[in-house]
Amino acid sequence: MVDIGRVKIGKLNYHPSDIDWAKFGLDAGATCREMDLNYYIKDSLWRETEK
């Protein structure tokens, strides 16, 4: 098993996209919890999940 430390999850910056960032952030967090990973959601993405 590889020890990756902490997974940092954030938005794709400075690139136009049709990504639903709120859904992405919530799904990414759920996946990390299911895999028992230490993770951090960056502030800009976290704000999207609070809308």
ModelCIF file with pLDDT and N, C-alpha, C, O atoms, coordinates in Angstrom:
data_MODEL
#
_entry.id   MODEL 
#
_entity.id                         1 
_entity.type                       polymer 
_entity.pdbx_number_of_molecules   1 
#
_entity_poly.entity_id                      1 
_entity_poly.type                           'polypeptide(L)' 
_entity_poly.nstd_linkage                   no 
_entity_poly.nstd_monomer                   no 
_entity_poly.pdbx_seq_one_letter_code       MVDIGRVKIGKLNYHPSDIDWAKFGLDAGATCREMDLNYYIKDSLWRETEK 
_entity_poly.pdbx_seq_one_letter_code_can   MVDIGRVKIGKLNYHPSDIDWAKFGLDAGATCREMDLNYYIKDSLWRETEK 
_entity_poly.pdbx_strand_id                 A 
#
loop_
_entity_poly_seq.entity_id 
_entity_poly_seq.num 
_entity_poly_seq.mon_id 
_entity_poly_seq.hetero 
1 1  MET n 
1 2  VAL n 
1 3  ASP n 
1 4  ILE n 
1 5  GLY n 
1 6  ARG n 
1 7  VAL n 
1 8  LYS n 
1 9  ILE n 
1 10 GLY n 
1 11 LYS n 
1 12 LEU n 
1 13 ASN n 
1 14 TYR n 
1 15 HIS n 
1 16 PRO n 
1 17 SER n 
1 18 ASP n 
1 19 ILE n 
1 20 ASP n 
1 21 TRP n 
1 22 ALA n 
1 23 LYS n 
1 24 PHE n 
1 25 GLY n 
1 26 LEU n 
1 27 ASP n 
1 28 ALA n 
1 29 GLY n 
1 30 ALA n 
1 31 THR n 
1 32 CYS n 
1 33 ARG n 
1 34 GLU n 
1 35 MET n 
1 36 ASP n 
1 37 LEU n 
1 38 ASN n 
1 39 TYR n 
1 40 TYR n 
1 41 ILE n 
1 42 LYS n 
1 43 ASP n 
1 44 SER n 
1 45 LEU n 
1 46 TRP n 
1 47 ARG n 
1 48 GLU n 
1 49 THR n 
1 50 GLU n 
1 51 LYS n 
#
_struct_asym.id          A 
_struct_asym.entity_id   1 
#
loop_
_ma_qa_metric.id 
_ma_qa_metric.mode 
_ma_qa_metric.name 
_ma_qa_metric.software_group_id 
_ma_qa_metric.type 
1 global pLDDT . pLDDT 
2 local  pLDDT . pLDDT 
#
_ma_qa_metric_global.metric_id      1 
_ma_qa_metric_global.metric_value   91.18 
_ma_qa_metric_global.model_id       1 
_ma_qa_metric_global.ordinal_id     1 
#
loop_
_ma_qa_metric_local.label_asym_id 
_ma_qa_metric_local.label_comp_id 
_ma_qa_metric_local.label_seq_id 
_ma_qa_metric_local.metric_id 
_ma_qa_metric_local.metric_value 
_ma_qa_metric_local.model_id 
_ma_qa_metric_local.ordinal_id 
A MET 1  2 62.00 1 1  
A VAL 2  2 67.00 1 2  
A ASP 3  2 69.00 1 3  
A ILE 4  2 70.00 1 4  
A GLY 5  2 86.00 1 5  
A ARG 6  2 92.00 1 6  
A VAL 7  2 92.00 1 7  
A LYS 8  2 95.00 1 8  
A ILE 9  2 96.00 1 9  
A GLY 10 2 95.00 1 10 
A LYS 11 2 92.00 1 11 
A LEU 12 2 88.00 1 12 
A ASN 13 2 84.00 1 13 
A TYR 14 2 87.00 1 14 
A HIS 15 2 87.00 1 15 
A PRO 16 2 89.00 1 16 
A SER 17 2 90.00 1 17 
A ASP 18 2 94.00 1 18 
A ILE 19 2 95.00 1 19 
A ASP 20 2 96.00 1 20 
A TRP 21 2 95.00 1 21 
A ALA 22 2 96.00 1 22 
A LYS 23 2 97.00 1 23 
A PHE 24 2 96.00 1 24 
A GLY 25 2 96.00 1 25 
A LEU 26 2 96.00 1 26 
A ASP 27 2 97.00 1 27 
A ALA 28 2 97.00 1 28 
A GLY 29 2 96.00 1 29 
A ALA 30 2 97.00 1 30 
A THR 31 2 97.00 1 31 
A CYS 32 2 96.00 1 32 
A ARG 33 2 96.00 1 33 
A GLU 34 2 97.00 1 34 
A MET 35 2 94.00 1 35 
A ASP 36 2 93.00 1 36 
A LEU 37 2 93.00 1 37 
A ASN 38 2 94.00 1 38 
A TYR 39 2 96.00 1 39 
A TYR 40 2 95.00 1 40 
A ILE 41 2 96.00 1 41 
A LYS 42 2 95.00 1 42 
A ASP 43 2 95.00 1 43 
A SER 44 2 92.00 1 44 
A LEU 45 2 95.00 1 45 
A TRP 46 2 94.00 1 46 
A ARG 47 2 94.00 1 47 
A GLU 48 2 91.00 1 48 
A THR 49 2 89.00 1 49 
A GLU 50 2 89.00 1 50 
A LYS 51 2 80.00 1 51 
#
loop_
_atom_site.group_PDB 
_atom_site.id 
_atom_site.type_symbol 
_atom_site.label_atom_id 
_atom_site.label_alt_id 
_atom_site.label_comp_id 
_atom_site.label_asym_id 
_atom_site.label_entity_id 
_atom_site.label_seq_id 
_atom_site.pdbx_PDB_ins_code 
_atom_site.Cartn_x 
_atom_site.Cartn_y 
_atom_site.Cartn_z 
_atom_site.occupancy 
_atom_site.B_iso_or_equiv 
_atom_site.pdbx_formal_charge 
_atom_site.auth_seq_id 
_atom_site.auth_comp_id 
_atom_site.auth_asym_id 
_atom_site.auth_atom_id 
_atom_site.pdbx_PDB_model_num 
ATOM 1   N N  . MET A 1 1  ? 0.841   -1.185 0.000   1.00 62.00 ? 1  MET A N  1 
ATOM 2   C CA . MET A 1 1  ? 0.000   0.000  0.000   1.00 62.00 ? 1  MET A CA 1 
ATOM 3   C C  . MET A 1 1  ? 0.882   1.243  0.000   1.00 62.00 ? 1  MET A C  1 
ATOM 4   O O  . MET A 1 1  ? 1.910   1.285  0.675   1.00 62.00 ? 1  MET A O  1 
ATOM 5   N N  . VAL A 1 2  ? 0.478   2.236  -0.749  1.00 67.00 ? 2  VAL A N  1 
ATOM 6   C CA . VAL A 1 2  ? 1.228   3.486  -0.852  1.00 67.00 ? 2  VAL A CA 1 
ATOM 7   C C  . VAL A 1 2  ? 0.637   4.499  0.114   1.00 67.00 ? 2  VAL A C  1 
ATOM 8   O O  . VAL A 1 2  ? -0.581  4.674  0.161   1.00 67.00 ? 2  VAL A O  1 
ATOM 9   N N  . ASP A 1 3  ? 1.483   5.163  0.881   1.00 69.00 ? 3  ASP A N  1 
ATOM 10  C CA . ASP A 1 3  ? 1.038   6.214  1.794   1.00 69.00 ? 3  ASP A CA 1 
ATOM 11  C C  . ASP A 1 3  ? 1.104   7.541  1.051   1.00 69.00 ? 3  ASP A C  1 
ATOM 12  O O  . ASP A 1 3  ? 2.190   8.045  0.763   1.00 69.00 ? 3  ASP A O  1 
ATOM 13  N N  . ILE A 1 4  ? -0.056  8.103  0.742   1.00 70.00 ? 4  ILE A N  1 
ATOM 14  C CA . ILE A 1 4  ? -0.074  9.349  -0.021  1.00 70.00 ? 4  ILE A CA 1 
ATOM 15  C C  . ILE A 1 4  ? -0.236  10.575 0.862   1.00 70.00 ? 4  ILE A C  1 
ATOM 16  O O  . ILE A 1 4  ? -0.265  11.691 0.345   1.00 70.00 ? 4  ILE A O  1 
ATOM 17  N N  . GLY A 1 5  ? -0.343  10.410 2.163   1.00 86.00 ? 5  GLY A N  1 
ATOM 18  C CA . GLY A 1 5  ? -0.463  11.554 3.060   1.00 86.00 ? 5  GLY A CA 1 
ATOM 19  C C  . GLY A 1 5  ? -1.862  12.119 3.029   1.00 86.00 ? 5  GLY A C  1 
ATOM 20  O O  . GLY A 1 5  ? -2.784  11.527 3.589   1.00 86.00 ? 5  GLY A O  1 
ATOM 21  N N  . ARG A 1 6  ? -2.032  13.252 2.387   1.00 92.00 ? 6  ARG A N  1 
ATOM 22  C CA . ARG A 1 6  ? -3.321  13.924 2.336   1.00 92.00 ? 6  ARG A CA 1 
ATOM 23  C C  . ARG A 1 6  ? -3.684  14.246 0.891   1.00 92.00 ? 6  ARG A C  1 
ATOM 24  O O  . ARG A 1 6  ? -2.853  14.724 0.119   1.00 92.00 ? 6  ARG A O  1 
ATOM 25  N N  . VAL A 1 7  ? -4.925  13.978 0.545   1.00 92.00 ? 7  VAL A N  1 
ATOM 26  C CA . VAL A 1 7  ? -5.448  14.314 -0.772  1.00 92.00 ? 7  VAL A CA 1 
ATOM 27  C C  . VAL A 1 7  ? -6.013  15.726 -0.699  1.00 92.00 ? 7  VAL A C  1 
ATOM 28  O O  . VAL A 1 7  ? -6.845  16.015 0.160   1.00 92.00 ? 7  VAL A O  1 
ATOM 29  N N  . LYS A 1 8  ? -5.573  16.605 -1.588  1.00 95.00 ? 8  LYS A N  1 
ATOM 30  C CA . LYS A 1 8  ? -6.112  17.965 -1.655  1.00 95.00 ? 8  LYS A CA 1 
ATOM 31  C C  . LYS A 1 8  ? -6.991  18.060 -2.890  1.00 95.00 ? 8  LYS A C  1 
ATOM 32  O O  . LYS A 1 8  ? -6.566  17.727 -3.997  1.00 95.00 ? 8  LYS A O  1 
ATOM 33  N N  . ILE A 1 9  ? -8.218  18.517 -2.689  1.00 96.00 ? 9  ILE A N  1 
ATOM 34  C CA . ILE A 1 9  ? -9.198  18.560 -3.767  1.00 96.00 ? 9  ILE A CA 1 
ATOM 35  C C  . ILE A 1 9  ? -9.616  20.012 -3.986  1.00 96.00 ? 9  ILE A C  1 
ATOM 36  O O  . ILE A 1 9  ? -9.990  20.711 -3.044  1.00 96.00 ? 9  ILE A O  1 
ATOM 37  N N  . GLY A 1 10 ? -9.547  20.452 -5.231  1.00 95.00 ? 10 GLY A N  1 
ATOM 38  C CA . GLY A 1 10 ? -9.922  21.831 -5.542  1.00 95.00 ? 10 GLY A CA 1 
ATOM 39  C C  . GLY A 1 10 ? -10.484 21.954 -6.937  1.00 95.00 ? 10 GLY A C  1 
ATOM 40  O O  . GLY A 1 10 ? -10.560 20.985 -7.692  1.00 95.00 ? 10 GLY A O  1 
ATOM 41  N N  . LYS A 1 11 ? -10.876 23.177 -7.261  1.00 92.00 ? 11 LYS A N  1 
ATOM 42  C CA . LYS A 1 11 ? -11.431 23.476 -8.572  1.00 92.00 ? 11 LYS A CA 1 
ATOM 43  C C  . LYS A 1 11 ? -10.320 23.630 -9.608  1.00 92.00 ? 11 LYS A C  1 
ATOM 44  O O  . LYS A 1 11 ? -9.175  23.939 -9.278  1.00 92.00 ? 11 LYS A O  1 
ATOM 45  N N  . LEU A 1 12 ? -10.683 23.411 -10.846 1.00 88.00 ? 12 LEU A N  1 
ATOM 46  C CA . LEU A 1 12 ? -9.795  23.666 -11.973 1.00 88.00 ? 12 LEU A CA 1 
ATOM 47  C C  . LEU A 1 12 ? -9.807  25.175 -12.213 1.00 88.00 ? 12 LEU A C  1 
ATOM 48  O O  . LEU A 1 12 ? -10.844 25.743 -12.555 1.00 88.00 ? 12 LEU A O  1 
ATOM 49  N N  . ASN A 1 13 ? -8.662  25.817 -12.036 1.00 84.00 ? 13 ASN A N  1 
ATOM 50  C CA . ASN A 1 13 ? -8.590  27.274 -12.143 1.00 84.00 ? 13 ASN A CA 1 
ATOM 51  C C  . ASN A 1 13 ? -8.255  27.743 -13.557 1.00 84.00 ? 13 ASN A C  1 
ATOM 52  O O  . ASN A 1 13 ? -7.536  27.075 -14.301 1.00 84.00 ? 13 ASN A O  1 
ATOM 53  N N  . TYR A 1 14 ? -8.789  28.893 -13.899 1.00 87.00 ? 14 TYR A N  1 
ATOM 54  C CA . TYR A 1 14 ? -8.433  29.600 -15.135 1.00 87.00 ? 14 TYR A CA 1 
ATOM 55  C C  . TYR A 1 14 ? -8.689  28.790 -16.395 1.00 87.00 ? 14 TYR A C  1 
ATOM 56  O O  . TYR A 1 14 ? -7.963  28.923 -17.380 1.00 87.00 ? 14 TYR A O  1 
ATOM 57  N N  . HIS A 1 15 ? -9.715  27.952 -16.368 1.00 87.00 ? 15 HIS A N  1 
ATOM 58  C CA . HIS A 1 15 ? -10.053 27.156 -17.534 1.00 87.00 ? 15 HIS A CA 1 
ATOM 59  C C  . HIS A 1 15 ? -11.570 27.004 -17.571 1.00 87.00 ? 15 HIS A C  1 
ATOM 60  O O  . HIS A 1 15 ? -12.158 26.490 -16.619 1.00 87.00 ? 15 HIS A O  1 
ATOM 61  N N  . PRO A 1 16 ? -12.215 27.444 -18.653 1.00 89.00 ? 16 PRO A N  1 
ATOM 62  C CA . PRO A 1 16 ? -13.676 27.318 -18.709 1.00 89.00 ? 16 PRO A CA 1 
ATOM 63  C C  . PRO A 1 16 ? -14.112 25.855 -18.651 1.00 89.00 ? 16 PRO A C  1 
ATOM 64  O O  . PRO A 1 16 ? -13.480 24.985 -19.250 1.00 89.00 ? 16 PRO A O  1 
ATOM 65  N N  . SER A 1 17 ? -15.201 25.597 -17.922 1.00 90.00 ? 17 SER A N  1 
ATOM 66  C CA . SER A 1 17 ? -15.701 24.228 -17.837 1.00 90.00 ? 17 SER A CA 1 
ATOM 67  C C  . SER A 1 17 ? -17.185 24.241 -17.493 1.00 90.00 ? 17 SER A C  1 
ATOM 68  O O  . SER A 1 17 ? -17.721 25.238 -17.009 1.00 90.00 ? 17 SER A O  1 
ATOM 69  N N  . ASP A 1 18 ? -17.826 23.124 -17.751 1.00 94.00 ? 18 ASP A N  1 
ATOM 70  C CA . ASP A 1 18 ? -19.245 22.944 -17.426 1.00 94.00 ? 18 ASP A CA 1 
ATOM 71  C C  . ASP A 1 18 ? -19.404 22.082 -16.174 1.00 94.00 ? 18 ASP A C  1 
ATOM 72  O O  . ASP A 1 18 ? -20.487 21.550 -15.927 1.00 94.00 ? 18 ASP A O  1 
ATOM 73  N N  . ILE A 1 19 ? -18.364 21.940 -15.401 1.00 95.00 ? 19 ILE A N  1 
ATOM 74  C CA . ILE A 1 19 ? -18.378 21.063 -14.235 1.00 95.00 ? 19 ILE A CA 1 
ATOM 75  C C  . ILE A 1 19 ? -19.312 21.621 -13.164 1.00 95.00 ? 19 ILE A C  1 
ATOM 76  O O  . ILE A 1 19 ? -19.283 22.814 -12.865 1.00 95.00 ? 19 ILE A O  1 
ATOM 77  N N  . ASP A 1 20 ? -20.130 20.759 -12.597 1.00 96.00 ? 20 ASP A N  1 
ATOM 78  C CA . ASP A 1 20 ? -20.971 21.107 -11.454 1.00 96.00 ? 20 ASP A CA 1 
ATOM 79  C C  . ASP A 1 20 ? -20.074 20.961 -10.222 1.00 96.00 ? 20 ASP A C  1 
ATOM 80  O O  . ASP A 1 20 ? -19.940 19.870 -9.669  1.00 96.00 ? 20 ASP A O  1 
ATOM 81  N N  . TRP A 1 21 ? -19.464 22.071 -9.799  1.00 95.00 ? 21 TRP A N  1 
ATOM 82  C CA . TRP A 1 21 ? -18.456 22.018 -8.749  1.00 95.00 ? 21 TRP A CA 1 
ATOM 83  C C  . TRP A 1 21 ? -19.029 21.568 -7.419  1.00 95.00 ? 21 TRP A C  1 
ATOM 84  O O  . TRP A 1 21 ? -18.346 20.881 -6.659  1.00 95.00 ? 21 TRP A O  1 
ATOM 85  N N  . ALA A 1 22 ? -20.257 21.936 -7.120  1.00 96.00 ? 22 ALA A N  1 
ATOM 86  C CA . ALA A 1 22 ? -20.869 21.500 -5.866  1.00 96.00 ? 22 ALA A CA 1 
ATOM 87  C C  . ALA A 1 22 ? -20.974 19.979 -5.835  1.00 96.00 ? 22 ALA A C  1 
ATOM 88  O O  . ALA A 1 22 ? -20.601 19.347 -4.847  1.00 96.00 ? 22 ALA A O  1 
ATOM 89  N N  . LYS A 1 23 ? -21.481 19.396 -6.915  1.00 97.00 ? 23 LYS A N  1 
ATOM 90  C CA . LYS A 1 23 ? -21.616 17.936 -6.984  1.00 97.00 ? 23 LYS A CA 1 
ATOM 91  C C  . LYS A 1 23 ? -20.235 17.279 -6.944  1.00 97.00 ? 23 LYS A C  1 
ATOM 92  O O  . LYS A 1 23 ? -20.036 16.291 -6.237  1.00 97.00 ? 23 LYS A O  1 
ATOM 93  N N  . PHE A 1 24 ? -19.296 17.820 -7.693  1.00 96.00 ? 24 PHE A N  1 
ATOM 94  C CA . PHE A 1 24 ? -17.941 17.268 -7.709  1.00 96.00 ? 24 PHE A CA 1 
ATOM 95  C C  . PHE A 1 24 ? -17.348 17.247 -6.305  1.00 96.00 ? 24 PHE A C  1 
ATOM 96  O O  . PHE A 1 24 ? -16.800 16.230 -5.880  1.00 96.00 ? 24 PHE A O  1 
ATOM 97  N N  . GLY A 1 25 ? -17.451 18.358 -5.582  1.00 96.00 ? 25 GLY A N  1 
ATOM 98  C CA . GLY A 1 25 ? -16.887 18.448 -4.244  1.00 96.00 ? 25 GLY A CA 1 
ATOM 99  C C  . GLY A 1 25 ? -17.511 17.451 -3.284  1.00 96.00 ? 25 GLY A C  1 
ATOM 100 O O  . GLY A 1 25 ? -16.811 16.788 -2.519  1.00 96.00 ? 25 GLY A O  1 
ATOM 101 N N  . LEU A 1 26 ? -18.837 17.348 -3.328  1.00 96.00 ? 26 LEU A N  1 
ATOM 102 C CA . LEU A 1 26 ? -19.534 16.411 -2.447  1.00 96.00 ? 26 LEU A CA 1 
ATOM 103 C C  . LEU A 1 26 ? -19.185 14.967 -2.802  1.00 96.00 ? 26 LEU A C  1 
ATOM 104 O O  . LEU A 1 26 ? -18.948 14.146 -1.917  1.00 96.00 ? 26 LEU A O  1 
ATOM 105 N N  . ASP A 1 27 ? -19.153 14.664 -4.092  1.00 97.00 ? 27 ASP A N  1 
ATOM 106 C CA . ASP A 1 27 ? -18.806 13.300 -4.533  1.00 97.00 ? 27 ASP A CA 1 
ATOM 107 C C  . ASP A 1 27 ? -17.360 12.951 -4.178  1.00 97.00 ? 27 ASP A C  1 
ATOM 108 O O  . ASP A 1 27 ? -17.082 11.838 -3.730  1.00 97.00 ? 27 ASP A O  1 
ATOM 109 N N  . ALA A 1 28 ? -16.448 13.892 -4.376  1.00 97.00 ? 28 ALA A N  1 
ATOM 110 C CA . ALA A 1 28 ? -15.035 13.641 -4.069  1.00 97.00 ? 28 ALA A CA 1 
ATOM 111 C C  . ALA A 1 28 ? -14.848 13.391 -2.578  1.00 97.00 ? 28 ALA A C  1 
ATOM 112 O O  . ALA A 1 28 ? -14.104 12.492 -2.186  1.00 97.00 ? 28 ALA A O  1 
ATOM 113 N N  . GLY A 1 29 ? -15.518 14.181 -1.752  1.00 96.00 ? 29 GLY A N  1 
ATOM 114 C CA . GLY A 1 29 ? -15.437 13.983 -0.310  1.00 96.00 ? 29 GLY A CA 1 
ATOM 115 C C  . GLY A 1 29 ? -15.989 12.627 0.094   1.00 96.00 ? 29 GLY A C  1 
ATOM 116 O O  . GLY A 1 29 ? -15.397 11.937 0.924   1.00 96.00 ? 29 GLY A O  1 
ATOM 117 N N  . ALA A 1 30 ? -17.121 12.239 -0.488  1.00 97.00 ? 30 ALA A N  1 
ATOM 118 C CA . ALA A 1 30 ? -17.730 10.949 -0.181  1.00 97.00 ? 30 ALA A CA 1 
ATOM 119 C C  . ALA A 1 30 ? -16.798 9.804  -0.582  1.00 97.00 ? 30 ALA A C  1 
ATOM 120 O O  . ALA A 1 30 ? -16.653 8.832  0.158   1.00 97.00 ? 30 ALA A O  1 
ATOM 121 N N  . THR A 1 31 ? -16.172 9.917  -1.742  1.00 97.00 ? 31 THR A N  1 
ATOM 122 C CA . THR A 1 31 ? -15.243 8.886  -2.203  1.00 97.00 ? 31 THR A CA 1 
ATOM 123 C C  . THR A 1 31 ? -14.049 8.769  -1.261  1.00 97.00 ? 31 THR A C  1 
ATOM 124 O O  . THR A 1 31 ? -13.625 7.663  -0.927  1.00 97.00 ? 31 THR A O  1 
ATOM 125 N N  . CYS A 1 32 ? -13.511 9.901  -0.836  1.00 96.00 ? 32 CYS A N  1 
ATOM 126 C CA . CYS A 1 32 ? -12.374 9.874  0.093   1.00 96.00 ? 32 CYS A CA 1 
ATOM 127 C C  . CYS A 1 32 ? -12.768 9.237  1.419   1.00 96.00 ? 32 CYS A C  1 
ATOM 128 O O  . CYS A 1 32 ? -11.990 8.473  1.989   1.00 96.00 ? 32 CYS A O  1 
ATOM 129 N N  . ARG A 1 33 ? -13.967 9.541  1.920   1.00 96.00 ? 33 ARG A N  1 
ATOM 130 C CA . ARG A 1 33 ? -14.417 8.926  3.175   1.00 96.00 ? 33 ARG A CA 1 
ATOM 131 C C  . ARG A 1 33 ? -14.592 7.419  3.010   1.00 96.00 ? 33 ARG A C  1 
ATOM 132 O O  . ARG A 1 33 ? -14.212 6.648  3.891   1.00 96.00 ? 33 ARG A O  1 
ATOM 133 N N  . GLU A 1 34 ? -15.167 6.997  1.878   1.00 97.00 ? 34 GLU A N  1 
ATOM 134 C CA . GLU A 1 34 ? -15.346 5.561  1.625   1.00 97.00 ? 34 GLU A CA 1 
ATOM 135 C C  . GLU A 1 34 ? -14.007 4.831  1.587   1.00 97.00 ? 34 GLU A C  1 
ATOM 136 O O  . GLU A 1 34 ? -13.903 3.682  2.015   1.00 97.00 ? 34 GLU A O  1 
ATOM 137 N N  . MET A 1 35 ? -12.982 5.512  1.070   1.00 94.00 ? 35 MET A N  1 
ATOM 138 C CA . MET A 1 35 ? -11.664 4.902  0.945   1.00 94.00 ? 35 MET A CA 1 
ATOM 139 C C  . MET A 1 35 ? -10.795 5.157  2.170   1.00 94.00 ? 35 MET A C  1 
ATOM 140 O O  . MET A 1 35 ? -9.628  4.765  2.205   1.00 94.00 ? 35 MET A O  1 
ATOM 141 N N  . ASP A 1 36 ? -11.371 5.816  3.176   1.00 93.00 ? 36 ASP A N  1 
ATOM 142 C CA . ASP A 1 36 ? -10.673 6.140  4.420   1.00 93.00 ? 36 ASP A CA 1 
ATOM 143 C C  . ASP A 1 36 ? -9.392  6.929  4.151   1.00 93.00 ? 36 ASP A C  1 
ATOM 144 O O  . ASP A 1 36 ? -8.345  6.647  4.734   1.00 93.00 ? 36 ASP A O  1 
ATOM 145 N N  . LEU A 1 37 ? -9.488  7.921  3.261   1.00 93.00 ? 37 LEU A N  1 
ATOM 146 C CA . LEU A 1 37 ? -8.350  8.768  2.921   1.00 93.00 ? 37 LEU A CA 1 
ATOM 147 C C  . LEU A 1 37 ? -8.392  10.056 3.738   1.00 93.00 ? 37 LEU A C  1 
ATOM 148 O O  . LEU A 1 37 ? -9.468  10.580 4.022   1.00 93.00 ? 37 LEU A O  1 
ATOM 149 N N  . ASN A 1 38 ? -7.244  10.553 4.107   1.00 94.00 ? 38 ASN A N  1 
ATOM 150 C CA . ASN A 1 38 ? -7.119  11.865 4.721   1.00 94.00 ? 38 ASN A CA 1 
ATOM 151 C C  . ASN A 1 38 ? -7.219  12.872 3.575   1.00 94.00 ? 38 ASN A C  1 
ATOM 152 O O  . ASN A 1 38 ? -6.408  12.841 2.649   1.00 94.00 ? 38 ASN A O  1 
ATOM 153 N N  . TYR A 1 39 ? -8.208  13.765 3.634   1.00 96.00 ? 39 TYR A N  1 
ATOM 154 C CA . TYR A 1 39 ? -8.400  14.687 2.515   1.00 96.00 ? 39 TYR A CA 1 
ATOM 155 C C  . TYR A 1 39 ? -8.720  16.082 3.004   1.00 96.00 ? 39 TYR A C  1 
ATOM 156 O O  . TYR A 1 39 ? -9.107  16.288 4.155   1.00 96.00 ? 39 TYR A O  1 
ATOM 157 N N  . TYR A 1 40 ? -8.548  17.039 2.101   1.00 95.00 ? 40 TYR A N  1 
ATOM 158 C CA . TYR A 1 40 ? -8.817  18.446 2.375   1.00 95.00 ? 40 TYR A CA 1 
ATOM 159 C C  . TYR A 1 40 ? -9.482  19.011 1.134   1.00 95.00 ? 40 TYR A C  1 
ATOM 160 O O  . TYR A 1 40 ? -8.979  18.837 0.024   1.00 95.00 ? 40 TYR A O  1 
ATOM 161 N N  . ILE A 1 41 ? -10.605 19.685 1.313   1.00 96.00 ? 41 ILE A N  1 
ATOM 162 C CA . ILE A 1 41 ? -11.270 20.363 0.202   1.00 96.00 ? 41 ILE A CA 1 
ATOM 163 C C  . ILE A 1 41 ? -10.896 21.841 0.282   1.00 96.00 ? 41 ILE A C  1 
ATOM 164 O O  . ILE A 1 41 ? -11.161 22.502 1.286   1.00 96.00 ? 41 ILE A O  1 
ATOM 165 N N  . LYS A 1 42 ? -10.286 22.348 -0.767  1.00 95.00 ? 42 LYS A N  1 
ATOM 166 C CA . LYS A 1 42 ? -9.820  23.727 -0.793  1.00 95.00 ? 42 LYS A CA 1 
ATOM 167 C C  . LYS A 1 42 ? -11.001 24.692 -0.666  1.00 95.00 ? 42 LYS A C  1 
ATOM 168 O O  . LYS A 1 42 ? -12.129 24.365 -1.035  1.00 95.00 ? 42 LYS A O  1 
ATOM 169 N N  . ASP A 1 43 ? -10.721 25.882 -0.139  1.00 95.00 ? 43 ASP A N  1 
ATOM 170 C CA . ASP A 1 43 ? -11.767 26.858 0.177   1.00 95.00 ? 43 ASP A CA 1 
ATOM 171 C C  . ASP A 1 43 ? -12.670 27.194 -1.002  1.00 95.00 ? 43 ASP A C  1 
ATOM 172 O O  . ASP A 1 43 ? -13.889 27.262 -0.841  1.00 95.00 ? 43 ASP A O  1 
ATOM 173 N N  . SER A 1 44 ? -12.097 27.404 -2.181  1.00 92.00 ? 44 SER A N  1 
ATOM 174 C CA . SER A 1 44 ? -12.919 27.800 -3.335  1.00 92.00 ? 44 SER A CA 1 
ATOM 175 C C  . SER A 1 44 ? -13.922 26.707 -3.702  1.00 92.00 ? 44 SER A C  1 
ATOM 176 O O  . SER A 1 44 ? -15.041 27.009 -4.115  1.00 92.00 ? 44 SER A O  1 
ATOM 177 N N  . LEU A 1 45 ? -13.533 25.458 -3.557  1.00 95.00 ? 45 LEU A N  1 
ATOM 178 C CA . LEU A 1 45 ? -14.458 24.353 -3.832  1.00 95.00 ? 45 LEU A CA 1 
ATOM 179 C C  . LEU A 1 45 ? -15.447 24.204 -2.690  1.00 95.00 ? 45 LEU A C  1 
ATOM 180 O O  . LEU A 1 45 ? -16.630 23.961 -2.932  1.00 95.00 ? 45 LEU A O  1 
ATOM 181 N N  . TRP A 1 46 ? -14.998 24.343 -1.466  1.00 94.00 ? 46 TRP A N  1 
ATOM 182 C CA . TRP A 1 46 ? -15.890 24.232 -0.308  1.00 94.00 ? 46 TRP A CA 1 
ATOM 183 C C  . TRP A 1 46 ? -17.029 25.249 -0.400  1.00 94.00 ? 46 TRP A C  1 
ATOM 184 O O  . TRP A 1 46 ? -18.178 24.927 -0.100  1.00 94.00 ? 46 TRP A O  1 
ATOM 185 N N  . ARG A 1 47 ? -16.706 26.474 -0.816  1.00 94.00 ? 47 ARG A N  1 
ATOM 186 C CA . ARG A 1 47 ? -17.739 27.518 -0.963  1.00 94.00 ? 47 ARG A CA 1 
ATOM 187 C C  . ARG A 1 47 ? -18.797 27.099 -1.971  1.00 94.00 ? 47 ARG A C  1 
ATOM 188 O O  . ARG A 1 47 ? -19.970 27.431 -1.800  1.00 94.00 ? 47 ARG A O  1 
ATOM 189 N N  . GLU A 1 48 ? -18.412 26.381 -3.015  1.00 91.00 ? 48 GLU A N  1 
ATOM 190 C CA . GLU A 1 48 ? -19.371 25.913 -4.013  1.00 91.00 ? 48 GLU A CA 1 
ATOM 191 C C  . GLU A 1 48 ? -20.347 24.901 -3.409  1.00 91.00 ? 48 GLU A C  1 
ATOM 192 O O  . GLU A 1 48 ? -21.514 24.863 -3.797  1.00 91.00 ? 48 GLU A O  1 
ATOM 193 N N  . THR A 1 49 ? -19.880 24.087 -2.469  1.00 89.00 ? 49 THR A N  1 
ATOM 194 C CA . THR A 1 49 ? -20.746 23.068 -1.881  1.00 89.00 ? 49 THR A CA 1 
ATOM 195 C C  . THR A 1 49 ? -21.733 23.652 -0.885  1.00 89.00 ? 49 THR A C  1 
ATOM 196 O O  . THR A 1 49 ? -22.695 22.984 -0.505  1.00 89.00 ? 49 THR A O  1 
ATOM 197 N N  . GLU A 1 50 ? -21.511 24.884 -0.458  1.00 89.00 ? 50 GLU A N  1 
ATOM 198 C CA . GLU A 1 50 ? -22.387 25.533 0.519   1.00 89.00 ? 50 GLU A CA 1 
ATOM 199 C C  . GLU A 1 50 ? -23.517 26.320 -0.119  1.00 89.00 ? 50 GLU A C  1 
ATOM 200 O O  . GLU A 1 50 ? -24.369 26.848 0.595   1.00 89.00 ? 50 GLU A O  1 
ATOM 201 N N  . LYS A 1 51 ? -23.550 26.415 -1.430  1.00 80.00 ? 51 LYS A N  1 
ATOM 202 C CA . LYS A 1 51 ? -24.591 27.210 -2.122  1.00 80.00 ? 51 LYS A CA 1 
ATOM 203 C C  . LYS A 1 51 ? -25.917 26.523 -2.107  1.00 80.00 ? 51 LYS A C  1 
ATOM 204 O O  . LYS A 1 51 ? -26.892 27.052 -2.641  1.00 80.00 ? 51 LYS A O  1 
#
